[in-house]
Amino acid sequence: MEPLVLFLLSGFVSMSAALSAGAINKLPDEQKPQFALQRNGALWVVMIGNFAALTLLGAMAYGFRLLDWWIPLLCIFLTFPVLHLVLLQPLLGNVRTLFVMAPLVLASIATLYMYW
């Protein structure tokens, strides 16, 4: 697989899931979804966010290793967050984005491991 494509997909998916989990955790209790008010639901949101953040670190290491240094740096600070905030958050919302991206984060972990 092309290193740029793998980096972009795994990094974007991971950043989006991590940002969504963080946004759900920061909501006041009145605005949180029902599952996040329960102890196990809140734990799952934190766990998905942590796995996504670790996968993002792995994608960044992969990108710095195989690509020019400015591509991963630009993507983590500009491209990934802007795409999430402009495209996914208004389109799907934080909860749906989190649940759509969570399986993709797991697939990204396996793909990064396989092609590293």
C-alpha positions as CSV (number, residue, x, y, z in Angstrom):
1,M,0.0,0.0,0.0
2,E,1.2,3.5,-0.7
3,P,2.6,5.1,2.4
4,L,0.9,8.4,1.8
5,V,-2.5,6.9,1.5
6,L,-2.1,4.7,4.5
7,F,-0.8,7.6,6.6
8,L,-3.6,10.0,5.5
9,L,-6.4,7.4,6.1
10,S,-5.2,6.1,9.4
11,G,-4.3,9.6,10.7
12,F,-7.6,11.2,9.7
13,V,-9.7,8.4,11.1
14,S,-7.7,8.4,14.4
15,M,-7.8,12.2,14.7
16,S,-11.5,12.3,14.1
17,A,-12.3,9.6,16.6
18,A,-10.0,11.2,19.2
19,L,-11.6,14.7,18.7
20,S,-15.1,13.2,18.9
21,A,-14.4,11.4,22.1
22,G,-12.9,14.5,23.6
23,A,-15.9,16.6,22.6
24,I,-18.3,14.1,24.1
25,N,-16.4,14.0,27.4
26,K,-16.4,17.8,27.6
27,L,-20.2,18.1,27.2
28,P,-22.2,19.0,30.3
29,D,-24.2,16.2,31.8
30,E,-27.5,17.7,30.4
31,Q,-26.2,17.5,26.8
32,K,-24.4,14.2,26.9
33,P,-25.9,11.2,25.1
34,Q,-27.7,8.7,27.4
35,F,-25.0,6.0,27.1
36,A,-22.3,8.5,28.1
37,L,-24.0,9.2,31.4
38,Q,-23.6,5.6,32.5
39,R,-20.3,4.5,34.0
40,N,-19.6,1.9,31.3
41,G,-20.6,4.2,28.5
42,A,-18.2,7.0,29.7
43,L,-15.5,4.4,30.0
44,W,-16.0,3.2,26.4
45,V,-15.8,6.8,25.1
46,V,-12.5,7.3,27.0
47,M,-11.1,4.0,25.8
48,I,-12.0,4.7,22.2
49,G,-10.5,8.1,22.4
50,N,-7.3,6.7,23.9
51,F,-7.0,4.0,21.3
52,A,-7.5,6.6,18.6
53,A,-4.8,8.9,20.1
54,L,-2.4,6.0,20.3
55,T,-3.2,5.0,16.7
56,L,-2.6,8.7,15.7
57,L,0.8,8.5,17.3
58,G,1.6,5.4,15.3
59,A,0.4,6.9,12.1
60,M,2.5,10.0,12.8
61,A,5.6,7.8,13.4
62,Y,4.8,5.9,10.2
63,G,4.5,9.2,8.3
64,F,7.7,10.7,9.7
65,R,9.5,7.5,8.9
66,L,8.4,7.1,5.3
67,L,7.4,10.6,4.2
68,D,8.9,14.0,4.2
69,W,8.8,15.5,7.7
70,W,6.5,18.4,6.7
71,I,3.6,16.2,5.4
72,P,2.8,14.6,8.8
73,L,3.4,17.8,10.7
74,L,1.1,19.8,8.4
75,C,-1.6,17.1,8.6
76,I,-1.7,16.8,12.4
77,F,-1.9,20.5,13.0
78,L,-4.0,21.7,10.1
79,T,-5.5,19.1,7.7
80,F,-6.9,16.5,10.0
81,P,-8.6,18.8,12.5
82,V,-10.0,21.1,9.8
83,L,-11.5,18.2,7.9
84,H,-13.0,16.9,11.1
85,L,-14.4,20.2,12.2
86,V,-15.6,21.3,8.7
87,L,-16.8,18.0,7.2
88,L,-17.6,15.3,9.7
89,Q,-18.7,17.2,12.8
90,P,-21.5,19.2,11.1
91,L,-22.5,16.2,8.9
92,L,-22.6,13.4,11.4
93,G,-22.2,15.0,14.9
94,N,-19.8,13.8,17.5
95,V,-21.6,10.6,18.6
96,R,-22.1,9.2,15.1
97,T,-18.6,10.2,14.1
98,L,-17.2,8.4,17.1
99,F,-19.1,5.2,16.4
100,V,-18.3,5.3,12.6
101,M,-14.6,5.9,13.2
102,A,-14.1,3.4,16.1
103,P,-14.1,0.3,13.8
104,L,-12.0,2.2,11.3
105,V,-9.4,2.9,14.0
106,L,-9.1,-0.8,14.8
107,A,-8.7,-1.5,11.1
108,S,-6.0,1.3,11.0
109,I,-4.1,-0.4,13.8
110,A,-4.0,-3.7,11.9
111,T,-3.1,-2.0,8.6
112,L,-0.3,0.0,10.2
113,Y,1.1,-3.1,11.8
114,M,0.9,-5.1,8.6
115,Y,2.5,-2.5,6.3
116,W,5.1,-1.1,8.7
